[in-house]
Amino acid sequence: MHLPLWQLTTYIIGFPCGLPLERHFCRHARLVLGGSLEFFEVVRERRSIRRYVRGAPIKPEHVRAMLEAARLAPSAKNLQPWQLVVVRDQGRKDVLARAANNQRFVGDAGVVFVCLSDPARSPRWHDKDAMIALEHIALAATALGYGSCWIGSFDEEAVKKIIKAPEGLHVVAMMAVGVPAESPPPRPRRPLSELAFSEEYGRPLEL
């Protein structure tokens, strides 16, 4: 079975059939994908998008699919020490943009996911686990045809006030997702010879 990427994603996440993601994915993913090519296409196509079509909505089922991707992210001891605030209100997005050092594209995005981590739930790994969940959102957004951008520069206290986050939680980052208004080319990447080694640091990779 061959399906375009957007239709494949819709099929896997269970829309419109409504089956739970885990059961549907485990039963059908290998059959439908025929390997892992589509996953690597998503990884290659992901870009940091900083221009969005302002006011372009994101379908609720797509927002839910991205949240489901984050929910399934791994975490140390399965403690799942993150929570997400989904911001779609235009006024609130614009205020978040100002709190993010006036990065205006944050306000132009269709949705902004504010990721909170809970040190009380996982003292050592809360931030790292939350970052994994956010990357799942970025990949899901790409698979669904949206652009995304990781937002790590912001006034944390201002963001917490905007979303009314309780004390004790940490704002790890925000993820802007929207309909892209740009199509940037791939950025240069370091070769594997500089990034990966065999058995010990500095030994050329042998595969």
N, C-alpha and C positions, 0 to 999 in steps of 0.2 A: 504494500500500500504506500503510495507517495502522496504527500500533502504539502502545500506551501507552509512556510514556517508559522505564519499567523494562525492558520487553520489547525496546524498540528498542535500548537500551544492551547488553542481553545479545546481541542479534542482531549488532550491530556488532563487539563484542569477540571474537566467534567462539565463544561458548559456546552450545549444546554441540557445535557442529560442529567446533571445534578448529582452525580455520584461523588462520594468523598474523594479528595485528591489522592490520599495515600493508596486506597484500594484500587482506584482506577489507574493510577500511574503504575503501580507494581504489576498489575495484570496485563497492561497493554503497552507500556512504554517500549520494551525491547522489540515487540512485534512491529509497532508503528515506526519507530526510529530506524530499525534495521542497522543498528550500530550507534555510534556517538557523533556522527558528522554534524547534525544539527546543533548539538551543544557547542561544538567548537566554532561553528558559524556565529552563534550568539556571542561567544567570547571575543571573536575577531571583530564583530560589528559594534561592540559597545564603545561609546565615545563619551567624553565629558562635554555635555551640551550646555552652552551658556546663552543661547538665544532660543526663546520659545514663542509660539503663537499665543499671545496674551488672550485670555478668555476662552481658549479652546478647551472644551470639557474632556474629562477622562471618564469613560464608562464605569459605573459603580462595580460591575462584575470584574473589570480589569483591576480596579483598586483592590478588590477583595482577593483576586488572584495574586497580586504582588504581596499582599499581607500574608497570604497562605504560604508563599515561597519563603517569607521571613520566618513564619511560624515553624517551618520544617528545618530550619538551620540547626546545625549541631552546636552543642555547648558542653563545657566541662561538667562531667557528672550529671548531664541532662538537667541542669538547674535552670536553664532558660531565663537568665537574669535581665531580660530586656522587655520594654514595653514601647509601643509606638503611638504617637498622637498624629492623626491624619488631619491635615489642615487644608481645607478647600475654600473657605471663605476668603473672598478677595481682599477685604480690608485687613484681615488677620495676616494673610500672606504678605501684604505690603509692609506691615509692621515688622514681620519677621525679616524681610529684606533689609530694613533699616538696622535691625539688630545684628544682621550678618554683614556689618561694615558696608552698608549701602550697596550690596550686590543686587542690582535691580532685577536681574533675571530670576531671582528667587520669587519675586512677586508675580512674574509673568508665567511661571510654571502652573500647570493644571492642578497639581497637588504637591504639598510638601510634607514629607514624613519626618517627624521629629523623633529621634530615637533616644530613649531614656534607659539607663542601666541602673541596677540596684546593687550597691556594694554590700548591703546586708544579706542579700540572697546568695551572692557569690563574691566574697571579699577579694579574691585574687584575680579572677578572670572576667569580671562583669563587663569591662570595656571591650576586651578582645572578643568575647562572645557576641556582644552587640554589633560590633563591626562586621562580623560574619553575616549576621542577619541582614544588615543593610546592603551588603554586596549581593545577597540573594535578590533583594528588591531591584537593584540595578540591572542584574541579568534578566530578571523577569520582565522589567520594563522594556529592555531591548528586544526580547522575544515577542513582545506584544506590539512592537513598532513605535515605541516612545523613546524619547531621549531622557537622560538623567544626568545629574551632577551631584557629587559628594560635596557637602558644605561643612567645612571644618573650622572656618574662621567666623566667629560670632561672639557676642556678649552673652555668656551662659546665663547670668542672672536675669538679663532682659528677656531671653527666650523662655526661661522658666516662668517668669511673670506673665508673659503673653499666653502661654498654654496652661497656666495655673498648675504647674507641676508641684507635687508635695515635696516637703523637705526630705532630704536623704537620698533623693534620686539625682543622677548625674546625666546631663545632656551630652551624649557622646558625639553626635553629629546630626546633620539634617540631610535629607535626600530630596532634591527637587526633581520632579518628573513631569514631563509635558510633551506636547506635540512640537517637535523640533522645527525651528525656523532657520536652521543652518545644517550643513552636512560637511563637517570638517574631515580632512583626510586623516589617515592613520598617523599617529605620532611615531617617531623613530624609537625603536626598542634596542636595548643592549643584546648582543648575541649570547647564545647559551654558553659559549666558551668563557664568558665573563661571569656567568651567574650560577653555573652548576659544575660540580666536580665529582670525581669518583673516589669514594672511600675516605678521602681526607682533603682538607682545603688545599687548593692549588694544583691538585693532580688532574690532568686533562680528563674530560668526560669520556668514558668508554661505554658505548651502548651498541 
